[in-house]
Amino acid sequence: MDFTLKRMYIFNELVKRYWNGKINSAEDLEELAVSIRDKYGFSNKEMPFIKDHIRIAMGIDPRGDQPFTDELEHVKKSGPVSLPVIARIDGPCEYCQEEDCACPKYETGIYRRTREAVIEDNKCLNCGECVTRCDFGALADKIEFLPVINLLKGGGAPVFAAAAPAIAGQFGDNVSMGQLRTAFKTMGFTDMVEVAMFADILTIKEAIEFNHLVTTEEDFFLTSCCCPVWFNMVKKNYHEMYKHMSPSVSPMIASGRILKKLYPDSKVVFIAPCIAKKAEFKEPDVAGAIDFVINFRELKEIFDALNIEPEKLPSDDIDHASLGGRLYARTGGVSFSVKTVVNRLEPKRVIKLKARKVDGAKKCRDILEQLNSGQHVDANFIEGMGCIGGCVGGPRTIIEREQGKEKVNEFGEESYILTPFDNGNVIKIMEQLGVDSLDKMMDNEEVARLLTRG
């Protein structure tokens, strides 16, 4: 059994017991560790591995073979897990034959193994590729679902699931977005909202910015939407390029900020295709927008642990987003969407939006090196995605990248909303925030604050 499967089995058992009120003490956690050992054929030597992965599944740092003590108290605080979200586990590296396992995003020494895994946090992009490529489980991303259980069972404040656009098709060909909404409500969420709707809002913002900032043939604009890996790569390594980057928050952050503005005291849980989002929402200039992040693979285990079968549930269908907003999930989607609005705002614009779409760390670095060295790039709108294929290629997706792209395209084409400018949901939200014309929304100080980093 490979490491990922072992880890998900541990998480599944933990969720099942915690949800049903069967974990109330350190002794219960010890019994869980023994039960997992016996049920899934682990050896006694793997008990530290089991205990550490129980802790990581609780959102807590590893402690090796130490007895369980105050772990449940940490969970009861119901706060987001601490940085770094990727934890290192003692032991597995000694079984690895690799002399040098460099960070797969940079192919340099940012993550390097000698006797143990080492992460240089000031350079780490939080992409999570090192986690998915480590065959021995020396690295793992913390999971923060147990505090969400406390929220869902505690009553009181509304809890929203904000689903990334890449979720389309991830849970089976026969599972609709409406059935996923019902599944979330079955768990106790107030509702599930498409983050693609907030992508529509940011599309309008970036189109307005493009029209203001790109006025000559030499000007260019770097989008900051969607991908924290792309954003961190620019911010940490290409300081001259950073000034060309939009100050927009990601659709994830916009969803949290706007939902909390419209529903004070609410909690927002983002459903992600990757690991990087677990670090993004903890950044100081966007902190407070999102409360927790759960990825697609974790959600699959949660549904299984709670005996929720989305394909058997009634469909609660609501059209939240446009074609363009839903296409944010794959490479080129941001460029497509922003271009439709740029053309809508200024149909006779002399300098047309000419996009360059790059995906994967190598291509992202290559385009930034070109721009940084002053080389000509035949484009004025640069869209970067850290994963090949965009979010549909994220390390925590369930289906293959090409299938994910196909499902996102299909779901986008199903929308009755042609462009972000035609989205009645966006118009209604802006009206609630005091905006009466979408092309003037950035003149509203409150809206500008909600959609801008800082």
C-alpha positions in Angstrom: 0.0 0.0 0.0 1.5 3.4 -1.0 2.0 6.3 1.4 -0.9 8.4 0.1 -3.4 5.5 0.6 -2.1 4.8 4.1 -2.4 8.4 5.0 -6.0 8.6 3.7 -7.0 5.5 5.6 -5.8 7.1 8.8 -7.7 10.3 8.0 -10.8 8.3 7.2 -10.8 6.4 10.5 -10.1 9.6 12.4 -13.0 11.5 10.8 -15.4 8.6 11.3 -14.7 8.4 15.0 -14.5 12.1 15.7 -17.7 12.8 13.9 -19.5 10.1 15.9 -18.2 11.4 19.2 -15.9 8.4 19.9 -12.7 10.4 20.4 -12.8 12.3 23.6 -9.4 11.7 25.2 -5.8 10.9 24.6 -6.6 7.3 25.4 -9.1 7.2 22.6 -6.4 8.5 20.2 -4.0 5.8 21.4 -6.7 3.2 20.8 -7.2 4.6 17.3 -3.5 4.2 16.5 -3.6 0.6 17.6 -6.8 -0.1 15.7 -5.3 1.4 12.5 -2.2 -0.7 12.9 -4.2 -3.9 13.2 -6.9 -3.1 10.6 -4.6 -2.0 7.8 -1.7 -4.3 8.3 0.9 -1.8 9.6 3.8 -3.1 11.6 4.8 -2.2 15.2 7.7 -0.2 13.8 5.2 2.0 12.0 3.5 3.2 15.1 5.3 6.5 15.2 4.3 6.9 11.5 0.7 6.2 12.5 0.7 8.6 15.4 2.3 11.4 13.5 -0.2 11.1 10.7 -3.1 11.1 13.2 -1.6 14.4 14.5 -1.2 15.8 11.0 -4.7 14.8 10.1 -5.7 16.8 13.2 -3.7 19.8 11.9 -1.0 19.4 14.5 2.8 19.1 14.1 4.4 15.7 14.4 5.8 14.5 17.7 7.1 11.0 16.8 6.3 8.1 19.2 5.4 10.4 22.1 2.1 9.5 23.8 -1.0 11.6 22.9 -1.5 14.4 25.4 -3.1 17.7 24.5 -3.9 17.2 20.8 -7.7 17.4 21.3 -7.3 20.7 23.1 -5.6 22.1 20.1 -8.5 21.0 17.9 -11.1 22.4 20.2 -9.6 25.9 19.7 -11.1 25.7 16.2 -8.4 27.8 14.6 -6.6 27.3 11.3 -3.5 25.2 11.5 -0.1 26.9 12.0 2.5 27.5 9.3 4.2 25.8 7.7 1.4 23.6 6.4 3.9 21.0 5.2 5.2 19.0 8.1 8.4 16.8 8.2 8.2 13.4 9.8 11.2 11.8 11.4 12.3 8.4 10.2 11.2 7.7 6.6 14.3 9.5 5.0 16.6 6.8 6.3 14.9 4.2 4.0 15.2 6.4 0.9 18.0 5.8 -1.6 17.9 9.2 -3.2 21.0 11.3 -2.3 19.4 14.6 -3.5 15.7 15.1 -3.9 15.5 18.7 -4.9 12.3 20.7 -4.9 10.4 19.6 -8.0 9.1 23.1 -8.7 12.5 24.8 -8.7 14.8 21.8 -9.3 17.3 23.3 -6.9 18.2 22.9 -3.2 15.1 24.6 -1.7 14.0 21.1 -0.6 17.0 18.7 -0.2 17.5 15.5 1.6 20.7 14.5 3.3 19.8 12.6 6.5 16.5 14.3 6.7 14.1 16.5 4.7 14.9 20.2 4.9 12.6 23.0 3.7 13.8 26.6 3.3 10.6 28.5 4.2 11.7 31.8 2.8 12.0 30.2 -0.6 9.2 27.6 -0.5 6.3 28.3 -2.8 4.0 25.9 -0.8 3.1 24.1 -4.0 3.1 20.7 -2.2 4.8 18.9 -5.0 7.4 17.6 -2.6 4.6 15.9 -0.6 3.1 14.1 -3.6 6.5 12.9 -4.9 7.9 11.5 -1.6 7.4 7.8 -1.7 8.2 7.3 2.0 5.9 9.9 3.6 8.7 12.1 5.0 6.6 15.2 4.2 2.8 15.7 4.6 0.4 18.6 4.5 -1.6 19.2 7.6 -5.4 18.6 7.4 -7.8 20.9 9.2 -11.2 19.2 9.0 -11.7 18.3 12.7 -12.2 22.0 13.7 -14.7 22.2 10.8 -16.6 19.3 12.4 -16.8 21.4 15.6 -18.3 24.3 13.6 -20.8 22.1 11.8 -22.0 20.4 15.0 -21.8 23.5 17.1 -24.6 25.4 15.5 -24.7 29.2 15.6 -22.8 31.0 12.8 -23.5 30.0 9.2 -20.8 27.9 7.6 -20.3 28.2 3.8 -18.4 25.8 1.6 -16.7 27.8 -1.2 -15.9 25.4 -4.0 -13.0 26.0 -6.4 -14.0 25.9 -10.1 -11.9 22.8 -10.7 -14.3 20.7 -8.6 -16.4 20.1 -11.7 -16.3 16.4 -12.5 -14.0 15.4 -9.7 -16.5 13.2 -7.9 -17.7 11.2 -10.9 -19.3 11.7 -14.3 -22.8 11.4 -12.7 -22.3 13.9 -9.8 -23.6 17.3 -10.6 -22.7 20.5 -8.8 -26.2 20.6 -7.4 -25.7 17.2 -5.9 -22.4 18.4 -4.3 -24.3 21.3 -2.9 -26.8 18.9 -1.3 -23.9 16.8 0.0 -22.4 19.8 1.8 -25.8 20.7 3.3 -26.2 17.1 4.5 -23.0 17.6 6.4 -24.3 20.7 8.0 -23.0 23.5 5.8 -25.4 26.4 5.3 -24.7 26.4 1.6 -22.1 25.7 -1.1 -21.2 28.6 -3.4 -19.2 28.5 -6.6 -16.0 30.5 -6.2 -16.3 31.0 -10.0 -18.8 33.7 -9.1 -16.1 35.7 -7.3 -13.8 35.0 -10.2 -16.4 36.8 -12.3 -16.1 39.8 -10.0 -12.3 39.8 -10.2 -12.5 39.5 -13.9 -14.2 42.8 -14.1 -11.7 44.4 -11.7 -8.7 43.1 -13.7 -10.3 44.2 -17.0 -10.7 47.7 -15.6 -7.1 47.7 -14.4 -5.8 46.4 -17.7 -7.5 49.3 -19.5 -6.0 51.8 -17.1 -2.5 50.4 -17.0 -1.8 49.1 -20.5 -1.9 52.2 -22.7 1.2 51.7 -24.9 2.8 48.9 -26.9 5.5 48.5 -24.2 3.1 48.1 -21.2 2.3 44.7 -19.8 0.2 43.3 -17.0 0.7 40.2 -14.8 -2.5 38.8 -13.4 -2.3 37.7 -9.8 -5.6 35.8 -9.8 -6.0 32.1 -8.8 -2.5 30.7 -8.3 -0.5 31.4 -5.1 2.5 29.5 -6.6 2.7 31.9 -9.5 2.1 34.9 -7.1 4.8 33.7 -4.7 7.3 33.0 -7.5 6.9 36.6 -8.7 6.9 38.2 -5.2 9.9 36.2 -3.8 12.1 36.1 -6.8 11.3 38.8 -9.4 10.9 42.1 -7.5 11.0 44.2 -10.7 8.2 42.2 -12.2 6.1 42.5 -9.0 5.2 46.1 -9.7 3.5 44.9 -13.0 1.3 42.5 -11.0 -2.3 43.2 -10.3 -3.0 43.8 -6.6 -6.1 41.7 -6.8 -6.8 39.0 -4.2 -7.5 35.5 -5.5 -11.1 34.4 -6.1 -10.8 32.3 -2.9 -10.0 35.3 -0.8 -12.6 37.4 -2.5 -15.2 34.8 -1.7 -14.4 34.8 2.0 -14.2 38.6 2.3 -17.5 39.2 0.5 -19.4 36.4 2.1 -18.3 37.7 5.5 -19.4 41.2 4.6 -22.8 40.0 3.5 -23.2 37.5 6.4 -21.4 38.8 9.5 -20.0 36.1 11.8 -20.1 33.5 9.1 -17.4 31.0 8.5 -16.0 30.1 5.1 -14.3 26.7 4.2 -12.6 26.7 0.8 -12.6 23.4 -1.1 -9.3 23.3 -3.1 -7.5 21.2 -5.8 -4.1 21.8 -4.2 -2.0 22.3 -1.1 -0.8 25.8 -1.8 -4.2 27.3 -0.9 -3.7 26.0 2.7 -0.8 28.5 3.0 -2.2 31.3 1.0 -5.1 32.2 3.3 -2.7 32.5 6.2 -0.7 35.3 4.5 -0.8 38.5 6.7 -2.3 40.7 3.9 -5.3 38.4 3.3 -5.7 36.7 6.7 -9.2 36.4 8.1 -11.0 35.9 4.8 -11.0 32.1 4.9 -11.3 30.0 8.0 -10.2 26.5 6.7 -9.1 24.8 3.5 -10.1 21.2 2.6 -8.8 19.7 -0.6 -10.7 17.4 -3.0 -9.0 14.2 -1.9 -9.7 14.9 1.7 -13.3 15.7 0.8 -13.6 12.3 -0.9 -12.5 10.6 2.3 -14.9 12.7 4.3 -17.8 11.7 2.2 -16.7 8.1 2.5 -16.3 8.3 6.3 -19.7 9.9 6.7 -21.4 7.5 4.2 -22.4 10.4 2.0 -22.9 9.3 -1.7 -23.4 12.5 -3.7 -24.5 10.6 -6.8 -27.6 9.3 -4.9 -28.6 12.8 -3.6 -31.2 15.2 -5.1 -29.7 18.0 -7.0 -29.9 21.6 -5.7 -29.0 23.4 -8.8 -28.2 27.1 -8.9 -26.3 28.9 -11.7 -23.8 31.1 -9.8 -21.2 31.9 -12.4 -20.5 32.6 -16.1 -18.6 30.5 -18.6 -15.5 32.7 -18.0 -15.6 32.4 -14.3 -15.8 28.6 -14.4 -12.9 28.4 -16.9 -10.6 29.9 -14.3 -9.9 26.2 -13.4 -7.7 25.6 -16.4 -4.9 27.2 -18.2 -6.1 30.2 -20.3 -9.3 30.6 -18.5 -8.4 33.9 -16.8 -7.1 35.4 -20.0 -10.3 34.3 -21.9 -12.6 35.8 -19.2 -10.7 39.1 -18.8 -10.6 39.6 -22.6 -14.4 39.3 -22.9 -14.8 42.1 -20.3 -12.0 44.3 -21.8 -13.8 44.1 -25.1 -17.1 44.8 -23.4 -15.7 47.9 -21.6 -13.9 49.3 -24.6 -15.0 47.7 -27.9 -13.0 50.1 -29.9 -9.8 49.9 -27.9 -6.7 50.4 -30.0 -4.3 48.2 -27.9 -6.0 44.9 -27.7 -5.5 42.4 -24.9 -2.9 39.9 -26.2 -2.4 37.1 -23.7 0.5 34.8 -22.9 -0.7 31.7 -21.0 2.0 29.7 -19.2 1.6 26.7 -16.9 4.0 24.6 -14.8 6.9 26.0 -12.8 9.4 25.8 -15.6 7.4 27.8 -18.1 6.4 30.3 -15.4 10.1 30.9 -14.6 11.0 31.1 -18.2 8.5 33.9 -19.0 9.6 35.8 -15.9 13.2 35.5 -16.8 12.4 36.9 -20.3 10.5 39.8 -18.9 13.1 40.5 -16.2 15.9 40.6 -18.7 14.1 43.0 -20.9 13.5 40.5 -23.7 10.5 41.2 -25.9 7.4 39.1 -25.2 4.7 39.4 -27.7 1.9 39.8 -25.2 0.6 42.4 -22.8 -1.4 40.1 -20.4 0.6 37.4 -18.7 -1.3 34.6 -17.0 0.7 32.1 -14.9 -0.4 28.8 -13.3 2.0 26.8 -11.2 0.5 23.4 -12.1 0.5 22.1 -15.7 -3.0 22.5 -17.0 -3.9 25.0 -14.3 -5.9 24.1 -11.2 -7.3 20.9 -12.9 -3.7 19.6 -12.7 -3.4 20.4 -9.0 -1.7 17.8 -6.7 -4.9 17.2 -4.8 -7.3 16.6 -7.7 -8.9 13.2 -8.0 -9.3 12.7 -11.8 -6.6 13.0 -14.5 -5.7 16.5 -15.8 -7.2 16.2 -19.3 -10.4 14.7 -18.0 -10.6 17.6 -15.4 -10.2 20.1 -18.2 -12.9 18.5 -20.3 -15.3 18.5 -17.3 -14.6 22.1 -16.5 -15.2 23.1 -20.2 -18.5 21.2 -20.2 -19.6 22.7 -16.9 -18.7 26.2 -18.2 -20.6 25.7 -21.4 -23.7 24.7 -19.3 -23.9 28.2 -17.8 -26.7 30.4 -18.9 -24.5 33.4 -18.0 -22.5 34.5 -21.1 -19.9 36.8 -19.5 -19.2 38.2 -16.0 -20.9 41.4 -17.0 -24.1 39.4 -17.6 -24.0 37.7 -14.2 -27.1 38.7 -12.2 -25.6 37.3 -9.0 -22.7 39.7 -9.4 -25.0 42.6 -10.1 -27.0 41.8 -7.0 -23.9 41.5 -4.8 -22.5 44.8 -6.0 -25.9 46.5 -5.4 -25.8 45.2 -1.8 -22.3 46.8 -1.5 -23.5 50.1 -2.9 -22.5 49.8 -6.5 -25.0 50.6 -9.3 -22.8 50.1 -12.3 -20.3 47.3 -12.8 -17.9 49.4 -14.9 -17.6 51.8 -11.9 -17.3 49.2 -9.1 -13.7 50.1 -8.3 -14.7 53.6 -7.5 -16.5 52.2 -4.5 -13.9 52.2 -1.6 -15.5 49.2 0.2 -15.4 47.1 -3.0 -11.9 48.1 -3.8 -10.8 47.1 -0.3 -12.5 43.7 -0.5 -10.8 42.9 -3.8 -7.3 44.2 -3.1 -4.5 42.6 -1.1 -3.8 44.3 2.2 
